[in-house]
Amino acid sequence: MATPPRASCLDHALHNFNACNKVKEIEKCDDWTITIAFYSSLKFVEELLFPADYPHPCNEVNITEFENFHRYVSAHGRIGRPNPHKILSELVENYIEDDDVVNYYEDLKTACYNARYINYNVGEQRKQMSLEALEYIKNFVVSK
């Protein structure tokens, strides 16, 4: 059986975005709406950030082309146990110039963490804020 081709980050982001729009209609699943919104935004920002040249994590003097986020995280593996969410947040903060994208991404990451690990009863207002953040990030990326 042949392995299907790997989806692009944008395709993956749009797939998650569409799933988010379906899940948001399910009663009492606001936590999952926020979680999917975050993971959709994660793929949208990966689309913006890769492929690109970055200082190599083990030797910042060397500028290296990284094909995708997975390869960038793997390069960190040589200097300890990497935390992919922290690494991506640093890239977003350092290399995305739109402050709203940066702030919305961090807000979604925090909201997702809270919904998953602290309190799944997040409420309609928090869900709507997350959907608005995702919509902004999506529109920003798609316009590039």
Salt bridges, closest charged atoms under 4 A:
ASP30 OD1 - LYS127 NZ 3.45
ASP31 OD2 - ARG116 NH2 3.35
GLU46 OE1 - LYS43 NZ 3.32
GLU67 OE1 - ARG71 NE 3.27
GLU106 OE1 - LYS109 NZ 3.48
ASP107 OD2 - ARG126 NH2 2.57
GLU124 OE1 - LYS127 NZ 3.38
GLU135 OE2 - LYS138 NZ 3.87
